[in-house]
Amino acid sequence: MPTTTRNRGRPPTTWLTTIQKDLKEIDLDEQDSRNRAVWRIRTRKADPK
């Protein structure tokens, strides 16, 4: 059994994980983010739900 210690609790939320979660929530992938027309259509909504 290893004798290393682990941090307690949830790992810290980073900027990148927040962006990835937001893109997944509005169903965008990396290719859509590079396509300006698709990006403008999908991100202009006030509430994507």
C-alpha positions, -999 to 999 in steps of 0.1 A, spaced: 0 0 0 15 34 -10 23 58 18 15 90 -1 -10 116 11 -39 129 -8 -55 163 -8 -89 164 9 -121 175 -8 -130 184 -43 -102 195 -67 -102 232 -73 -122 245 -103 -100 260 -129 -107 284 -157 -102 257 -183 -126 232 -167 -153 260 -164 -149 268 -201 -151 231 -211 -182 227 -190 -199 257 -205 -191 246 -241 -205 211 -233 -236 227 -219 -244 247 -250 -233 218 -272 -203 234 -289 -170 217 -298 -136 231 -307 -144 232 -345 -176 252 -338 -156 277 -318 -133 282 -348 -163 288 -371 -174 324 -366 -209 321 -380 -217 291 -358 -201 307 -328 -222 339 -332 -254 320 -336 -249 298 -306 -235 324 -282 -260 352 -288 -287 336 -267 -292 350 -232 -300 316 -217 -290 286 -238 -314 262 -221 
